[in-house]
Amino acid sequence: NYPNPFNPSTSIEYSISRDSHVNLSIFNVKGQLIRTLVNGFEKRNYYRVIWDGRDGSGIRVESGVYFCRLTSDSYAQTKKLIILR
């Protein structure tokens, strides 16, 4: 993601090498789901999603460390995000 650390938003870029179901979610350090940004079928391509630092209810999350988890049919990766307010 860029920028990292960020305030108020960050851009998350990823590519899909083949058509598949994709899930891109944000978690806190306790492993609790904060927000799902993508959850559906996507075609092979490059993508960019903006996370505005808000949870699923639209409330701004606090400063701290969060994790972005990307999964597809054959791939999974987790990256650390830092929000500085």
N, C-alpha and C positions, 0 to 999 in steps of 0.2 A: 504494500500500500504506500501511497505517497500523498501528503507528507506523513512522516511518522517520527516523532510525536506530532499530534495534530490538534487543532482547534479552529473552527467548529466542525469541519468535515474532512474526510479522507477519501481518496479514490483507490478502489481495489480493482486491479486488473488481473485477468486470467484468460487462459485459452483452453479450448476443448478440442482434443485431437480427433474425436469421433462423436457422432450424435449420441447423446446419452442423457439420463436424468441427472440433474445437478442440484446440489444443495449448498448454499453459502450462508452460514449463520455466525452470529456473534455471541460469545460466551464470556462471563466474568471469571475471575480467578477461582471461584468456588465451583465452576463447571455448570452454572445455571445459564439457561438460554436467555439471552437479552433480546435478540431480534433475528428473524430470518429474513435475509435480503433477497435470496433466490431459492425457489423450490419448484422445479419443473423440468420439462424436457427442453434441451437446447441443441441446436445444430452445431456442427464443427465450425468454430470461429474464434475470434478474439472478442472479449467482453470487458466492459468497465462499469462498475457499480459504485455509486457514491453512498457512503454511510455518513449520515448527519449527526452521529453521536447521540441518537435517541433510541429508546427501547421500543418494544412493540406497541406500547400505549401512547407513544409520541412524547414521552417525558425525557428530558436531557439526562444522560447518565453522568455520574460523578467522575472527576479526574481519577485516573488510575490505569491499570493494565487490563486489557481485554484480549480475547483470542478470536481470530477469524478462522473458521473451519470450512474448507472446501472439499466436498466429496462428489464423485461421479461414479458411474458403473464400475470403473476400474482404477480409481485414483482417490487418494485422500491426503490432505496436507493441512497443517495448522500453523498459523503465523501470529506473532505477538503484535498488538496495537497498543499505543499509549496515548491517552487523552490528557492534555494539560489545559486546564481552564483558568 
